Amino acid sequence: MALIREDDFVASVADALQYISYYHSPDFIAAMGRAYELEQSGAARDAIAQILTNSRMCAEGHRPICQDTGIVVAFVKVGMATRWDTTRPLADLVNEGVRRAYQLPENRLRASIVADPAGKRGNTRDNTPAVVHVELVAGEGVDVTVAAKGGGSENKSMFEMLNPSDSVADWVLEQVPHMGAGWCPPGMLGIGIGGSAEKALLLAKESLMEPIDMAELKARGPRTRLEELRVEIHDRVNALGIGAQGLGGLTTVLDVKIRDYPTHAASLPVAVIPNCAATRHVHFHLDGTGPARLEPPDLATWPKVDWAPDASVRRVNLDGLTRAEVAAWKPGERLLLSGKFLTGRDAAHKRICALLEAGQPLPDGLSFRDRVIYYVGPVDPVGTEVVGPAGPTTANRMDRFTETMLEKAGLLAMVGKAERGPEAIEAIRRHRSAYLIAVGGAAFLVSKAIRSSRVVAFAELGMEAVYEFELRDMPVTVAVDSRGESVHDTGPAAWRGRSTSLGGIAVSVER
């Protein structure tokens, strides 16, 4: 009979969370490598190259793939014959593992969890508590799957109670364009069908823990109705032309996973949850003989992709940037930014705009006049780093503040990820501003362009404080130009209905 010791369990959870912070799974790397080889869109291919380069850098340097090191979700299956050498609740043990992992000095991870979510939203400082799902199963020992789910992809989750006669595939195809690019494609879609409302969502989340095998599935052919549905949704989603980072291209999803469960005769609950390009999960088993051992992936798994900027890229000096220069940027143009810019996310924007709209001064030393802002919440630095991984956060959460920041704060441009909404685009057009995107899922690569960092305001907000970064050659793409043209509209439109091949099977969907 397996005896699971408290420290073995806690240490295994902590080790697993550190492991997934810097190692992509081999199935994901292989799928991204195939997507890179097949991609014909220059913008999407460049984004995938950055993601793959970043992934290998993180595997070698043991630093987070993404600055958003996620909310921890643990699926724990406990054998009925298992005994425990502990008196603490299982959730407490998971949370102790989270605490150890996220506060490890050698690779400190970003604490993103806030308590009192509808009120003060105070950061818990150690990324606890985790979301824990426990199931008692036959046998002995403990099976654990831990995942770190980024907010950008989790925020794009969808659920609906369909009518029994409705098409699940049609519903998913209606939802995906509304997800935009904030979930950082290419990634996976997890779909749950049946059960009750909460069961469908749980099925969708659980399905994302499965390995990517769409190429193998296509090579042998579907054998079940769910496999047929997986292939259908995969092909139809990719034919939308959304592409990597929403820039337009052939690959939006690497795989589609589906789990189902019997449901009421009057119901068809369906949930879809995307997993981003920083997909992070791992499984381990404890049998009472000690903590889990996770083998590092072979570095030969990574394709030989080393991203470098094009020779024709426009170099931009942020120090002294003018509106005339901003107006010259073209949609889809790639830039390398050097000089100083400021950062700010949701909490900082809320404080800044409240002060501006009340006619009150900003904190001493803080001015956005003729500056560029970067929507980011970086990981704390370790060793000789000036900042940890510092990739972009989803920009449309700042849409409600854009008019105030442009009109009253005097911003010249913004940097984030994914598309902007109509209101923000109109404000950008009216103020002759611009919106630039950095690649989500390339946080460590992006951080290498940051040469110095200092907190300017709101230090108590932690990763949401306002920083000033000094840059050298940070890669970005013009997503919305000063005339209000968005590549998140024009890019997918240009690639909609194009064909590709995966697993030796050609796929083509008519317009």
Backbone torsions as a table, in degrees:
resi	resn	phi	psi	omega
1	MET	NA	126.0	-177.0
2	ALA	-67.6	132.5	174.2
3	LEU	-113.2	111.5	-176.8
4	ILE	-94.2	117.5	-179.4
5	ARG	-85.2	143.8	-175.8
6	GLU	-53.2	-50.1	-174.2
7	ASP	-70.0	-30.0	176.0
8	ASP	-63.5	-42.9	179.6
9	PHE	-65.5	-49.8	-178.5
10	VAL	-60.9	-46.4	-179.7
11	ALA	-62.4	-36.9	-179.7
12	SER	-67.6	-41.3	176.7
13	VAL	-63.2	-45.2	-179.5
14	ALA	-62.7	-45.7	179.9
15	ASP	-62.6	-39.7	-179.3
16	ALA	-64.5	-39.6	-179.5
17	LEU	-70.0	-37.6	173.5
18	GLN	-63.9	-44.3	-178.8
19	TYR	-56.1	-50.4	-176.4
20	ILE	-75.5	-12.8	177.7
21	SER	-69.7	-27.6	-177.0
22	TYR	-126.2	-5.3	177.6
23	TYR	-114.3	118.0	163.7
24	HIS	-72.5	152.1	176.3
25	SER	-75.6	149.8	-178.3
26	PRO	-57.4	-34.9	179.7
27	ASP	-64.1	-37.6	178.4
28	PHE	-68.0	-43.7	179.7
29	ILE	-60.7	-43.7	179.3
30	ALA	-62.4	-42.2	-179.4
31	ALA	-67.0	-40.5	177.8
32	MET	-67.5	-35.6	176.4
33	GLY	-62.0	-42.3	177.0
34	ARG	-63.7	-41.9	-180.0
35	ALA	-61.8	-39.8	179.2
36	TYR	-63.0	-43.6	-178.7
37	GLU	-66.3	-35.0	-176.2
38	LEU	-84.0	-22.5	-171.6
39	GLU	-65.9	133.7	179.6
40	GLN	-109.6	-15.0	176.6
41	SER	-79.2	123.2	-179.0
42	GLY	-60.6	-42.2	-178.6
43	ALA	-66.2	-44.0	-179.8
44	ALA	-68.1	-39.8	179.6
45	ARG	-63.5	-40.0	177.4
46	ASP	-62.3	-41.7	179.9
47	ALA	-64.9	-42.9	178.9
48	ILE	-65.0	-38.2	177.2
49	ALA	-61.0	-40.5	177.4
50	GLN	-64.8	-40.9	-179.9
51	ILE	-63.6	-44.9	-179.8
52	LEU	-67.9	-40.4	177.7
53	THR	-63.8	-44.5	177.7
54	ASN	-60.0	-41.7	-178.1
55	SER	-60.4	-46.3	179.9
56	ARG	-67.9	-39.0	177.3
57	MET	-57.9	-40.7	-178.7
58	CYS	-70.1	-38.6	178.0
59	ALA	-63.2	-37.7	-179.9
60	GLU	-77.9	-37.6	-174.3
61	GLY	-96.4	-6.6	-179.2
62	HIS	54.4	51.9	174.7
63	ARG	-129.3	156.1	-170.8
64	PRO	-60.1	138.0	175.8
65	ILE	-61.1	-39.1	-178.2
66	CYS	-133.2	147.0	177.9
67	GLN	-65.4	-28.7	175.5
68	ASP	-82.6	94.2	-176.9
69	THR	-84.4	10.9	159.3
70	GLY	86.4	167.6	167.1
71	ILE	-94.2	133.4	-175.5
72	VAL	-82.8	130.1	174.9
73	VAL	-120.8	128.3	-179.1
74	ALA	-122.9	127.6	173.2
75	PHE	-105.8	114.2	-174.1
76	VAL	-118.6	118.2	176.9
77	LYS	-109.3	116.3	-174.0
78	VAL	-107.0	122.3	176.2
79	GLY	-63.6	139.2	-176.1
80	MET	-61.1	-26.0	-178.5
81	ALA	-91.0	5.7	-177.0
82	THR	-77.0	141.4	173.5
83	ARG	-113.1	153.1	-176.5
84	TRP	-121.9	136.1	173.2
85	ASP	-99.0	67.3	179.4
86	THR	-167.6	155.8	174.2
87	THR	-112.4	2.1	-175.6
88	ARG	-87.6	149.3	175.9
89	PRO	-62.0	149.6	-177.2
90	LEU	-59.3	-40.4	179.4
91	ALA	-61.0	-35.4	177.6
92	ASP	-63.6	-38.0	179.9
93	LEU	-67.4	-42.3	176.5
94	VAL	-60.2	-45.7	-178.0
95	ASN	-65.7	-33.4	176.0
96	GLU	-65.9	-37.6	175.4
97	GLY	-64.1	-39.7	177.1
98	VAL	-62.7	-46.4	-178.5
99	ARG	-58.4	-46.6	-179.9
100	ARG	-63.6	-43.2	-176.6
101	ALA	-65.6	-45.8	-173.3
102	TYR	-76.9	-16.6	179.1
103	GLN	-108.8	13.4	178.5
104	LEU	-64.0	120.5	-174.5
105	PRO	-58.7	-35.2	-176.8
106	GLU	-70.2	-24.0	179.1
107	ASN	-152.9	69.3	-178.3
108	ARG	-66.6	132.6	-178.8
109	LEU	-102.0	156.0	-175.0
110	ARG	-73.0	130.3	175.5
111	ALA	-85.7	113.2	-173.6
112	SER	-114.7	-6.1	-172.2
113	ILE	-85.7	131.7	178.1
114	VAL	-117.9	137.7	175.7
115	ALA	-90.1	167.0	-175.8
116	ASP	53.2	60.3	-169.4
117	PRO	-61.6	-27.4	178.8
118	ALA	-98.7	9.6	-177.7
119	GLY	-129.6	-111.2	-174.1
120	LYS	-74.1	-23.7	177.9
121	ARG	52.5	53.2	178.7
122	GLY	-81.6	135.0	-178.9
123	ASN	-69.1	132.4	-179.4
124	THR	-76.6	-10.7	170.9
125	ARG	76.7	-11.3	179.8
126	ASP	-133.3	13.4	177.9
127	ASN	68.0	12.2	172.6
128	THR	-94.6	158.7	0.6
129	PRO	-87.9	157.3	173.1
130	ALA	-81.4	165.5	170.7
131	VAL	-96.3	118.6	-171.4
132	VAL	-118.9	126.4	175.3
133	HIS	-113.1	122.8	-176.1
134	VAL	-117.8	135.5	177.6
135	GLU	-133.8	133.4	174.1
136	LEU	-90.9	126.9	-175.6
137	VAL	-128.4	170.1	178.3
138	ALA	-67.8	154.0	174.8
139	GLY	96.2	-162.2	179.7
140	GLU	-134.2	164.5	-174.5
141	GLY	92.5	175.8	-176.4
142	VAL	-131.9	127.5	172.3
143	ASP	-102.1	130.1	-178.0
144	VAL	-129.4	131.3	168.4
145	THR	-119.2	122.4	177.4
146	VAL	-113.4	142.7	178.1
147	ALA	-135.2	151.3	173.2
148	ALA	-119.5	107.0	-169.7
149	LYS	-101.4	118.8	-180.0
150	GLY	-69.3	148.6	-178.0
151	GLY	-66.9	-33.9	-178.1
152	GLY	-61.7	-39.8	178.4
153	SER	-81.5	-38.8	-179.3
154	GLU	-62.1	-34.1	-179.3
155	ASN	-66.8	-15.5	-178.5
156	LYS	-96.1	10.7	177.8
157	SER	-63.6	143.5	-178.5
158	MET	-129.9	147.3	176.5
159	PHE	-146.1	144.9	175.0
160	GLU	-157.7	146.7	171.9
161	MET	-92.0	102.1	179.3
162	LEU	-82.3	165.8	169.1
163	ASN	-78.3	148.8	-177.5
164	PRO	-55.3	-26.8	-178.5
165	SER	-88.1	-3.9	-177.9
166	ASP	-73.0	156.1	177.4
167	SER	-89.7	121.5	176.7
168	VAL	-63.1	-43.5	-178.8
169	ALA	-61.2	-43.6	-179.8
170	ASP	-62.8	-40.9	-179.9
171	TRP	-63.2	-45.1	179.5
172	VAL	-60.6	-42.6	-179.7
173	LEU	-64.6	-28.2	176.0
174	GLU	-73.3	-32.5	-175.1
175	GLN	-80.6	-36.6	-171.6
176	VAL	-57.0	-44.4	178.2
177	PRO	-60.8	-29.9	178.9
178	HIS	-73.2	-19.6	176.7
179	MET	-70.2	-23.6	-177.2
180	GLY	63.9	-148.0	-179.3
181	ALA	-113.7	8.5	-177.8
182	GLY	-66.2	-15.8	178.5
183	TRP	-90.6	6.5	173.9
184	CYS	60.8	60.9	172.6
185	PRO	-68.5	157.5	5.8
186	PRO	-77.3	143.2	177.8
187	GLY	-156.5	-147.8	-177.8
188	MET	-123.3	155.6	169.0
189	LEU	-113.0	126.8	173.2
190	GLY	-103.7	128.9	-175.6
191	ILE	-123.9	131.6	174.8
192	GLY	-116.1	132.6	-177.4
193	ILE	-127.7	126.9	172.2
194	GLY	99.6	-167.9	-174.8
195	GLY	68.4	-137.5	174.6
196	SER	-112.9	-176.3	-176.9
197	ALA	-57.7	-50.7	-176.9
198	GLU	-70.8	-29.6	179.5
199	LYS	-67.5	-39.4	179.7
200	ALA	-62.0	-41.9	178.5
201	LEU	-66.3	-39.3	178.8
202	LEU	-66.6	-40.3	176.8
203	LEU	-60.3	-42.7	-180.0
204	ALA	-62.3	-43.2	179.8
205	LYS	-66.7	-43.0	179.8
206	GLU	-62.6	-36.1	-177.5
207	SER	-63.7	-27.0	-179.5
208	LEU	-70.5	-12.1	178.4
209	MET	-82.9	-6.7	-178.1
210	GLU	-81.2	153.9	-179.7
211	PRO	-70.3	151.8	176.3
212	ILE	-74.1	123.3	-177.8
213	ASP	-145.5	26.2	-177.4
214	MET	-62.3	-38.9	178.9
215	ALA	-62.2	-43.0	179.0
216	GLU	-66.5	-40.2	178.5
217	LEU	-61.1	-44.1	-179.6
218	LYS	-68.3	-34.7	-178.3
219	ALA	-65.4	-38.6	-178.3
220	ARG	-93.7	-21.4	-179.0
221	GLY	93.1	143.9	-179.8
222	PRO	-62.8	144.2	180.0
223	ARG	-115.3	-13.9	-179.1
224	THR	-132.8	167.4	178.5
225	ARG	-63.0	-38.9	179.5
226	LEU	-66.5	-36.1	176.8
227	GLU	-67.1	-37.6	175.3
228	GLU	-61.8	-41.2	179.9
229	LEU	-66.6	-39.3	176.7
230	ARG	-57.4	-48.7	-178.5
231	VAL	-64.4	-43.5	-179.3
232	GLU	-59.3	-48.4	-178.2
233	ILE	-67.2	-41.5	177.9
234	HIS	-55.2	-49.7	-176.0
235	ASP	-69.4	-41.0	-178.1
236	ARG	-69.6	-37.3	177.0
237	VAL	-64.9	-46.3	-179.7
238	ASN	-64.4	-29.4	178.0
239	ALA	-71.6	-11.4	175.0
240	LEU	-66.9	-20.9	176.5
241	GLY	79.1	13.1	-177.1
242	ILE	-61.3	-50.1	173.0
243	GLY	74.7	178.8	-179.3
244	ALA	-58.8	128.2	178.6
245	GLN	59.6	15.5	179.6
246	GLY	75.4	16.6	-175.4
247	LEU	-86.3	-5.0	-176.0
248	GLY	95.9	124.0	-178.9
249	GLY	171.8	-173.2	-172.0
250	LEU	-87.5	-26.1	-175.6
251	THR	-119.4	113.7	172.6
252	THR	-105.0	-41.4	177.1
253	VAL	-121.2	137.6	175.2
254	LEU	-83.4	-29.9	-178.3
255	ASP	-160.7	159.9	173.3
256	VAL	-127.7	125.6	179.9
257	LYS	-112.2	140.7	-178.0
258	ILE	-136.9	132.0	168.1
259	ARG	-124.7	143.6	178.2
260	ASP	-129.9	170.5	-176.4
261	TYR	-156.0	144.4	178.3
262	PRO	-55.1	146.6	-175.8
263	THR	-137.6	174.0	178.4
264	HIS	-66.2	146.4	-177.3
265	ALA	-61.0	-24.2	-179.3
266	ALA	-90.7	-1.5	-168.4
267	SER	-122.7	154.6	167.6
268	LEU	-146.0	75.3	178.0
269	PRO	-71.5	134.5	-179.6
270	VAL	-136.9	133.8	176.6
271	ALA	-129.0	145.8	173.4
272	VAL	-132.0	130.3	178.9
273	ILE	-128.7	123.1	178.0
274	PRO	-85.8	151.3	170.3
275	ASN	-115.4	134.9	-169.8
276	CYS	-85.2	-175.0	178.7
277	ALA	-72.5	-2.1	173.0
278	ALA	-110.0	37.6	-177.2
279	THR	-53.6	128.7	-173.1
280	ARG	-138.1	110.3	174.2
281	HIS	-162.1	153.2	177.9
282	VAL	-154.8	151.0	179.5
283	HIS	-114.3	143.6	171.5
284	PHE	-145.1	160.0	-179.2
285	HIS	-123.5	136.1	175.5
286	LEU	-113.3	128.0	-178.6
287	ASP	-118.1	8.3	178.5
288	GLY	96.6	-1.3	-178.2
289	THR	-95.6	5.3	179.2
290	GLY	136.7	-177.3	-179.7
291	PRO	-69.3	162.3	179.4
292	ALA	-69.3	149.3	175.6
293	ARG	-117.5	119.6	-178.8
294	LEU	-107.3	120.3	-178.3
295	GLU	-80.7	129.3	176.6
296	PRO	-63.6	143.3	175.9
297	PRO	-67.2	151.6	178.0
298	ASP	-70.2	127.4	-179.8
299	LEU	-62.0	-18.3	175.8
300	ALA	-68.7	-13.3	177.7
301	THR	-63.2	-33.5	-175.7
302	TRP	-73.5	136.0	175.0
303	PRO	-67.1	156.8	-178.6
304	LYS	-80.5	76.6	179.0
305	VAL	-120.4	116.9	178.0
306	ASP	-123.4	101.6	-176.1
307	TRP	-65.3	140.3	171.9
308	ALA	-147.9	147.3	-178.6
309	PRO	-67.8	150.2	175.5
310	ASP	-64.0	150.4	178.7
311	ALA	-64.4	-25.9	-175.6
312	SER	-87.6	1.3	-175.1
313	VAL	-63.3	144.3	178.6
314	ARG	-82.3	128.7	176.6
315	ARG	-94.5	133.8	-174.5
316	VAL	-122.7	127.8	174.6
317	ASN	-96.3	111.7	-177.4
318	LEU	-70.3	-22.6	180.0
319	ASP	-80.5	106.2	-176.7
320	GLY	93.9	12.3	178.0
321	LEU	-58.9	138.4	-178.0
322	THR	-115.0	162.6	177.4
323	ARG	-65.8	-31.4	177.8
324	ALA	-64.5	-38.8	177.1
325	GLU	-66.3	-43.3	178.8
326	VAL	-60.3	-40.7	-179.2
327	ALA	-65.5	-20.4	-179.1
328	ALA	-83.6	-12.5	-179.8
329	TRP	-70.0	142.1	-177.2
330	LYS	-108.4	147.7	177.5
331	PRO	-57.9	132.7	-179.9
332	GLY	84.6	-7.4	180.0
333	GLU	-70.6	140.5	179.0
334	ARG	-96.8	136.2	-177.0
335	LEU	-124.4	156.4	168.6
336	LEU	-119.3	116.5	-175.2
337	LEU	-93.6	133.2	172.7
338	SER	-132.1	154.0	-177.3
339	GLY	109.3	-159.6	-173.7
340	LYS	-110.9	137.5	168.2
341	PHE	-140.8	167.6	-177.4
342	LEU	-103.0	160.5	177.8
343	THR	-117.4	162.2	175.6
344	GLY	-179.8	138.6	176.9
345	ARG	-121.1	-159.9	-173.2
346	ASP	-53.6	-54.8	-174.2
347	ALA	-63.6	-42.0	179.2
348	ALA	-66.1	-43.4	178.6
349	HIS	-59.4	-41.3	-179.9
350	LYS	-60.9	-43.4	179.4
351	ARG	-68.9	-45.2	-177.6
352	ILE	-61.0	-47.2	-176.4
353	CYS	-69.6	-32.9	175.9
354	ALA	-62.2	-41.8	178.4
355	LEU	-66.3	-45.9	-177.8
356	LEU	-62.9	-43.5	-177.6
357	GLU	-72.1	-20.9	176.0
358	ALA	-89.8	-0.2	-179.2
359	GLY	73.0	21.0	-179.1
360	GLN	-98.5	154.8	-178.4
361	PRO	-73.4	153.2	173.3
362	LEU	-76.7	163.5	178.1
363	PRO	-54.2	150.5	-179.4
364	ASP	-52.7	133.5	176.9
365	GLY	85.8	-2.4	-178.2
366	LEU	-106.8	116.0	175.5
367	SER	-144.7	132.9	178.7
368	PHE	-101.6	3.9	-176.8
369	ARG	-60.2	120.4	178.8
370	ASP	58.4	33.2	178.6
371	ARG	-115.5	172.3	174.9
372	VAL	-115.9	139.6	179.9
373	ILE	-113.5	144.6	179.4
374	TYR	-116.2	123.5	178.3
375	TYR	-81.2	99.4	-174.1
376	VAL	-154.8	148.8	169.6
377	GLY	-128.8	94.0	-169.4
378	PRO	-73.0	161.2	169.8
379	VAL	-78.3	147.2	176.8
380	ASP	-61.8	145.2	178.9
381	PRO	-73.7	154.8	171.6
382	VAL	-130.1	156.2	177.6
383	GLY	58.4	-126.1	-178.0
384	THR	-92.5	4.7	-179.7
385	GLU	-65.6	145.8	171.4
386	VAL	-88.8	-22.9	176.0
387	VAL	-157.3	151.0	175.4
388	GLY	-81.3	-173.5	177.1
389	PRO	-47.3	134.5	-168.4
390	ALA	-143.5	60.1	176.8
391	GLY	-80.1	170.2	-174.3
392	PRO	-77.3	153.4	170.7
393	THR	-101.7	168.2	-175.6
394	THR	-66.0	123.2	-169.1
395	ALA	-75.9	-29.8	-172.1
396	ASN	-69.4	-10.8	171.8
397	ARG	-67.8	-20.3	178.5
398	MET	-94.5	3.3	-177.3
399	ASP	-58.0	-39.6	-176.6
400	ARG	-65.2	-19.1	-178.9
401	PHE	-100.9	-5.6	-168.7
402	THR	-64.1	-45.1	-179.1
403	GLU	-59.6	-45.1	-179.9
404	THR	-64.3	-42.6	-178.9
405	MET	-66.2	-34.1	178.5
406	LEU	-79.4	-44.6	-174.6
407	GLU	-76.5	-50.0	-171.8
408	LYS	-97.4	-30.9	179.6
409	ALA	-89.3	-22.9	176.1
410	GLY	83.8	23.9	178.6
411	LEU	-59.1	147.7	173.3
412	LEU	-94.4	-40.1	-175.6
413	ALA	-159.7	167.4	-177.5
414	MET	-132.3	151.5	177.1
415	VAL	-129.3	130.1	178.1
416	GLY	-159.1	-146.7	172.9
417	LYS	-138.3	154.6	175.9
418	ALA	73.4	-178.0	-170.4
419	GLU	-80.3	161.8	171.7
420	ARG	-104.9	153.5	178.5
421	GLY	-79.4	168.4	-177.2
422	PRO	-55.9	-39.8	-178.7
423	GLU	-64.6	-43.7	179.4
424	ALA	-67.8	-40.2	179.4
425	ILE	-63.5	-39.8	178.3
426	GLU	-65.3	-38.7	177.3
427	ALA	-64.8	-40.1	177.6
428	ILE	-61.9	-44.6	179.7
429	ARG	-63.9	-45.3	-175.9
430	ARG	-65.1	-35.7	-178.0
431	HIS	-95.6	5.1	179.0
432	ARG	54.6	44.0	179.4
433	SER	-98.2	-161.9	176.0
434	ALA	-158.4	155.4	175.9
435	TYR	-124.5	128.3	-177.7
436	LEU	-114.3	152.2	176.4
437	ILE	-121.2	140.8	166.3
438	ALA	-102.3	164.0	-174.8
439	VAL	-81.5	119.7	172.0
440	GLY	-70.2	134.5	-175.6
441	GLY	94.7	8.4	177.4
442	ALA	-128.7	39.6	-169.5
443	ALA	-64.8	-39.5	-178.5
444	PHE	-70.8	-40.1	176.2
445	LEU	-60.3	-46.2	179.8
446	VAL	-61.5	-40.3	-175.7
447	SER	-63.6	-23.2	-179.8
448	LYS	-68.0	-16.2	177.4
449	ALA	-85.7	-8.4	-176.9
450	ILE	-92.8	116.8	-173.7
451	ARG	-98.3	-20.8	174.5
452	SER	-153.9	157.7	-177.5
453	SER	-150.4	138.7	174.0
454	ARG	-148.8	147.6	176.5
455	VAL	-79.2	129.0	-178.8
456	VAL	-101.1	-37.9	-176.4
457	ALA	-157.0	156.9	174.3
458	PHE	58.4	47.7	-178.4
459	ALA	-58.0	-29.1	-177.9
460	GLU	-66.4	-13.7	178.9
461	LEU	-81.1	-0.9	178.8
462	GLY	63.4	-125.7	-177.0
463	MET	-65.5	-14.8	178.2
464	GLU	-94.1	7.4	175.8
465	ALA	-64.9	165.8	173.4
466	VAL	-89.9	120.2	177.4
467	TYR	-108.7	160.5	164.4
468	GLU	-114.2	123.4	176.7
469	PHE	-106.8	140.4	168.8
470	GLU	-105.1	127.9	-170.3
471	LEU	-112.8	158.0	165.2
472	ARG	-140.6	107.7	174.6
473	ASP	62.2	55.3	172.4
474	MET	-82.5	124.6	-176.6
475	PRO	-80.0	130.4	176.4
476	VAL	-142.9	166.4	176.7
477	THR	-126.5	140.2	177.3
478	VAL	-72.5	112.4	-178.1
479	ALA	-95.5	-39.3	174.7
480	VAL	-131.5	122.1	-178.6
481	ASP	-89.6	179.8	-174.3
482	SER	-67.7	-12.3	176.4
483	ARG	-96.0	-0.5	175.8
484	GLY	88.0	14.7	176.7
485	GLU	-84.4	130.4	-175.8
486	SER	-112.2	128.5	177.1
487	VAL	-70.7	-17.2	176.8
488	HIS	-75.4	-10.7	170.0
489	ASP	-97.5	-50.3	-173.9
490	THR	-73.8	-35.5	-177.8
491	GLY	-63.0	-58.2	178.3
492	PRO	-60.1	-35.3	179.0
493	ALA	-61.2	-37.3	-178.5
494	ALA	-71.4	-24.4	-174.8
495	TRP	-108.3	-1.0	-178.5
496	ARG	-62.4	129.0	177.0
497	GLY	85.3	1.3	178.4
498	ARG	-69.5	167.6	-177.2
499	SER	-114.5	156.4	175.0
500	THR	-147.4	-172.7	175.1
501	SER	-141.5	148.8	-179.3
502	LEU	-149.1	127.1	179.8
503	GLY	67.0	27.0	176.2
504	GLY	83.7	2.8	-178.1
505	ILE	-112.7	126.7	177.4
506	ALA	-76.0	140.3	180.0
507	VAL	-126.1	126.5	177.9
508	SER	-143.1	129.3	-179.8
509	VAL	-119.6	128.9	-176.2
510	GLU	-69.6	152.8	177.0
511	ARG	-68.9	NA	NA
